[in-house]
Amino acid sequence: MRAVRFHEHGGPEVLTVEDVPMPTPEGDEVLVEVAAAGVNPVDTYFRDGAYDPGELPWIPGSDCAGTVAEIGDAVEGYAEGDRVFATGLGNWLQGTCAEYAIVPESHLAHLPDAVDFETGAAVALVGVTAWQTLVDACSLELAERALIHGGSGGVGHVAVQLADAAGARVTTTASPQYHDRLSKLGADDVFDYRREDIADAVTEAGAPDVILDHRLDDYLSFDTDVAAQSARIAAIGNSDLAATFENVPQCRAKDLTVHHVSMFNTPEFGAVLDRLATLMADDALTGVVADTYALDEVADAHVDVLEESFLGKLVVTP
């Protein structure tokens, strides 16, 4: 089969398309014929060595959607020909930027017939991340106010939809060109993150009970300023290693809680994916595909996912 691999850590140029042996599923493993694979910032971290993947050479890619091609002898919930989507790969398990991928049964779920493979791949990793932050970590409740930083991003545009589906009132930030589309996805209030009075605007819309922050080193102090009493902050990313509170007494007075969330720590990937599949089948959730790439264009996708502005996700179609 054809697969994208890197034999050493480095920039996008270390990615090459190679012919490699077809893997064989064992035990609880499923062999998925990959129709689409998502491209995520975390994929670049494994490639450049910021995060340690398994033993090199390595196939990047953390999620996918496709068709079951073969199953291991311990698999009970899937059969050849089933449409599925999966995540939790590309770290200690080989990734998904290939024609086929090995997926543990616990890491996948059935993809509804009405949902195309590109959408499934666009939802998988970011959907689980959004679910882990809003539902599991922060216990978002009906009629609460949620602030989603970066609503046009992969996680952001799904988090807006999940918060809306949960009955929350949604505030998000994004560049002006994405405001109308985010409103259609379920945001009640959308603000340009660059406006000078952004804190006042967020507060006037409604002090958030739950905040999803993808740039903790930039926004942690902002979060504490605008947060409601007893608010919960979910932290999923940062640029600098350090992120500190500028006003600790304020945090204490507001009784704030910060949850550091990594999608790869999800206890049951399949269970969350199954919930996401239900929402997609009910037209309460979708993944926006901003652009698609062939296998020999994955290096370009690794550049674009970090440097380009777009709403939604980038997807590889082998």
Helices and strands as residue ranges (DSSP letters): E 2-5, G 12-14, E 16-19, E 29-39, H 41-48, E 63-71, E 83-87, E 100-104, G 105-107, E 108-110, H 117-131, I 132-137, E 145-148, H 154-165, E 169-173, G 176-178, H 179-185, E 189-191, H 198-205, E 210-213, H 216-226, E 232-235, H 248-254, E 257-260, G 263-265, H 269-281, E 289-293, G 295-297, H 298-307, E 313-316
